Amino acid sequence: MEAHEWREKTEEGTRYFRATHHAGGWKFQKTLKTDPDWEQIPHPDAELWMTLRDILWKRYQRKRGSYAIIEKIDKLLEKDFGIKPDGDNE
């Protein structure tokens, strides 16, 4: 199992995101800094997938991640959202 977390500043406060990869699938969750409970994101949008891909790409560049996972996310982005990430695949 692999987990990745990041945070973003919003009008509501600091929002935390978590993406967990297990058994070939991804689960996304979110919470606010003030809320102790994590909320499931059943259908992540393209922006969340792109953010996760960026995090994984940076890990891959530091030799701390697998390129195979990035390729799977690229295929998912192209199939589900019509987005073809470019520029950092080489």
C-alpha positions, 0 to 999 in steps of 0.5 A: 500500500502506498499513500501520498498526502498534500495540502492546499490553502482554501477560503475555508482554511487548510485542506488536506488530501490523501491518495492511497494506492492499494490492489491496483486502485486509488482512493482519495480522501480530504479533510480540513485542518479543523476537522478530524474526520476524513471524507471519501472522494468517490469520483476525483476530478481531473485536477486531483489526478493531475496534482497526484501525478505531479507529486508522483513525478517529483518522487520518480525524479528523486528515484523514490517512485515507480514510473509504471504508476505514472503511466497508469495515471496518464492512461486514466487521464487520457481515457476519462478526461481527454487530458494527455500530460506532456512535458515531463514524460521524457 
